[in-house]
Amino acid sequence: MTINKSQGQSLSKQTLLKNIPTKIKIHENIFSIVPLYNSLIDFIQYVREHFDDYENKSIELINKDIEYQSSRKKKTPKSRHLDDTNFGSEERQLDSRAKFMSDIHYVICDKFIAELNKRKMAYIEVEKKFGFLLNKNPDRKEIINEIKNLQSMYTNELDLDPDNFADEWLQFHSLISSHQISRNSAAQLKFIKDMQILHAF
């Protein structure tokens, strides 16, 4: 079996994408999102570091050795400075398998990890700003302080009184807790609509 660069990228991406959900349900629980991203990052890091395992499994599936081909064109060497200590040293020559690993396998894995980390950090910021709304045991003083912090971040966008909001939020939390409504925001919205008390919140 012969694998060139474009085929290798396609196969690697398809394999990894099967293990990454296309959509995360934010309304389920915001606190579960960051751990999910961490698990995906750990998985791809494992894939990156265990190329041999996946190669051996591929060989078992196709029942033949894999032949690697690289389509990358040879780059023109850059001019060197006179004080370059590596001047005159031979260029490191990699075999086709090593080139496949360095040019395709590692690049794809590193790109996935970088993108997942970027998205994870975005959710960490959301959790820092709004996570207090999902606390199982909300504290009035904490709610007031967090609302004031949000108002300082989003100037002129949050036109509400922190004290009144804290009172309404505690009442809402007590209501859904007494009816054993889940922390799923969609379920909570459905509950207050069915109770015809949407105007109260």
C-alpha positions as CSV (number, residue, x, y, z in Angstrom):
1,M,0.0,0.0,0.0
2,T,1.4,3.4,-1.0
3,I,0.5,6.6,0.9
4,N,1.4,10.0,-0.5
5,K,1.1,13.3,1.4
6,S,-2.4,14.3,0.3
7,Q,-3.8,10.8,1.0
8,G,-2.1,10.7,4.4
9,Q,-3.6,14.0,5.5
10,S,-7.1,12.9,4.4
11,L,-6.8,9.5,6.2
12,S,-5.4,11.1,9.4
13,K,-8.1,13.8,9.6
14,Q,-10.9,11.3,9.0
15,T,-9.6,9.1,11.8
16,L,-9.3,12.0,14.3
17,L,-12.6,13.7,13.3
18,K,-14.5,10.5,14.2
19,N,-13.5,11.0,17.8
20,I,-14.4,14.7,18.0
21,P,-18.1,15.7,18.4
22,T,-19.3,18.2,15.8
23,K,-21.4,20.0,18.3
24,I,-21.2,20.5,22.1
25,K,-24.6,21.1,23.8
26,I,-23.8,24.2,25.8
27,H,-27.2,24.1,27.5
28,E,-26.5,20.8,29.1
29,N,-23.9,22.0,31.6
30,I,-21.2,24.6,30.9
31,F,-19.0,23.0,33.6
32,S,-18.8,19.8,31.5
33,I,-17.3,21.4,28.4
34,V,-13.8,22.2,29.6
35,P,-13.2,18.6,30.9
36,L,-14.5,17.3,27.5
37,Y,-12.0,19.4,25.6
38,N,-9.2,18.2,28.0
39,S,-10.2,14.6,27.2
40,L,-10.1,15.3,23.5
41,I,-6.7,17.0,23.8
42,D,-5.3,14.0,25.8
43,F,-6.7,11.6,23.1
44,I,-5.0,13.4,20.2
45,Q,-1.8,13.8,22.2
46,Y,-1.9,10.0,22.7
47,V,-2.4,9.5,18.9
48,R,0.5,11.8,18.3
49,E,2.9,9.9,20.5
50,H,1.8,6.4,19.4
51,F,2.2,6.5,15.7
52,D,3.8,3.0,15.7
53,D,0.6,1.5,17.3
54,Y,-1.7,2.9,14.6
55,E,0.8,1.9,11.9
56,N,0.9,-1.6,13.1
57,K,-2.9,-1.8,13.3
58,S,-3.1,-0.5,9.7
59,I,-0.6,-3.2,8.6
60,E,-2.8,-5.8,10.3
61,L,-5.9,-4.5,8.5
62,I,-4.4,-4.4,5.0
63,N,-2.2,-7.4,5.6
64,K,0.8,-5.8,3.8
65,D,3.6,-3.4,4.6
66,I,3.0,0.4,4.1
67,E,5.1,2.3,1.6
68,Y,5.4,6.0,2.3
69,Q,5.9,8.6,-0.4
70,S,6.5,12.3,0.1
71,S,5.4,14.7,-2.6
72,R,7.1,17.7,-0.9
73,K,9.4,19.6,-3.2
74,K,13.0,20.1,-2.1
75,K,13.5,23.6,-0.7
76,T,16.3,25.8,-1.8
77,P,18.8,26.1,1.1
78,K,18.8,29.6,2.7
79,S,21.9,31.6,2.7
80,R,23.9,31.3,5.9
81,H,25.6,33.9,8.0
82,L,29.4,33.7,8.4
83,D,29.0,33.3,12.2
84,D,26.6,30.4,11.7
85,T,28.1,27.5,13.8
86,N,26.2,25.0,11.6
87,F,27.8,26.3,8.4
88,G,29.1,23.4,6.3
89,S,27.2,20.7,8.2
90,E,25.2,18.2,6.3
91,E,21.4,18.5,6.0
92,R,19.6,16.0,8.1
93,Q,18.2,13.4,5.7
94,L,14.9,11.8,6.8
95,D,13.5,8.6,5.3
96,S,10.0,8.7,3.8
97,R,8.4,7.2,6.9
98,A,10.0,9.8,9.1
99,K,9.0,12.6,6.7
100,F,5.4,11.3,6.8
101,M,5.5,11.5,10.6
102,S,7.1,15.0,10.8
103,D,5.3,16.6,7.8
104,I,1.9,15.1,8.2
105,H,1.2,13.1,11.4
106,Y,2.7,15.6,13.8
107,V,1.4,18.6,11.9
108,I,-2.2,17.4,11.9
109,C,-2.1,16.4,15.6
110,D,-0.5,19.7,16.6
111,K,-3.1,21.7,14.7
112,F,-5.9,19.8,16.3
113,I,-4.4,20.3,19.8
114,A,-3.8,24.1,19.1
115,E,-7.4,24.6,17.9
116,L,-8.9,22.6,20.8
117,N,-6.9,24.6,23.3
118,K,-8.1,27.8,21.7
119,R,-11.7,26.8,22.0
120,K,-11.2,25.4,25.5
121,M,-9.8,28.8,26.7
122,A,-12.8,30.5,25.3
123,Y,-15.1,28.3,27.4
124,I,-12.9,28.9,30.4
125,E,-13.5,32.6,30.1
126,V,-17.3,32.0,29.8
127,E,-17.2,29.8,32.8
128,K,-15.3,32.5,34.8
129,K,-17.8,35.1,33.9
130,F,-21.1,33.3,34.1
131,G,-20.4,30.1,36.0
132,F,-21.8,31.6,39.2
133,L,-25.3,31.3,37.7
134,L,-25.0,27.5,37.8
135,N,-23.8,27.1,41.3
136,K,-25.9,24.5,43.2
137,N,-25.8,26.6,46.3
138,P,-25.9,30.2,45.2
139,D,-24.8,32.9,47.6
140,R,-26.6,36.3,47.4
141,K,-23.4,38.3,48.1
142,E,-21.5,36.4,45.5
143,I,-24.2,36.9,42.9
144,I,-24.2,40.7,43.5
145,N,-20.5,40.9,43.2
146,E,-20.4,38.9,40.0
147,I,-23.1,41.0,38.4
148,K,-21.2,44.1,39.3
149,N,-18.1,42.6,37.7
150,L,-20.1,41.8,34.5
151,Q,-21.4,45.4,34.5
152,S,-17.9,46.7,34.6
153,M,-16.9,44.4,31.7
154,Y,-20.1,45.2,29.6
155,T,-20.6,48.9,30.2
156,N,-24.1,50.1,29.3
157,E,-25.1,46.6,28.2
158,L,-26.4,45.2,31.5
159,D,-29.1,47.6,32.6
160,L,-30.2,45.9,35.9
161,D,-29.9,46.3,39.6
162,P,-27.5,43.7,41.1
163,D,-29.6,43.4,44.3
164,N,-32.9,42.9,42.5
165,F,-31.3,40.4,40.2
166,A,-29.8,38.4,43.1
167,D,-33.2,38.2,44.8
168,E,-34.9,37.1,41.5
169,W,-32.2,34.6,40.8
170,L,-32.4,33.0,44.3
171,Q,-36.2,32.8,43.9
172,F,-35.8,31.2,40.5
173,H,-33.2,28.7,41.8
174,S,-35.4,27.8,44.7
175,L,-38.3,27.2,42.4
176,I,-36.6,24.9,40.0
177,S,-34.9,23.1,42.8
178,S,-38.2,22.4,44.6
179,H,-39.5,20.9,41.4
180,Q,-36.3,19.0,40.8
181,I,-35.8,20.6,37.4
182,S,-32.4,19.8,35.9
183,R,-29.6,22.4,35.3
184,N,-30.4,22.1,31.6
185,S,-31.3,25.7,30.6
186,A,-33.7,24.5,27.9
187,A,-35.6,22.4,30.5
188,Q,-35.8,25.3,32.9
189,L,-37.2,27.6,30.2
190,K,-39.8,25.0,29.2
191,F,-40.7,24.7,32.9
192,I,-41.4,28.4,33.4
193,K,-43.3,28.5,30.1
194,D,-45.5,25.6,31.1
195,M,-46.1,27.2,34.5
196,Q,-47.0,30.4,32.6
197,I,-44.7,32.5,34.9
198,L,-42.3,33.6,32.1
199,H,-43.2,37.2,32.9
200,A,-41.9,36.9,36.5
201,F,-38.3,36.2,35.4
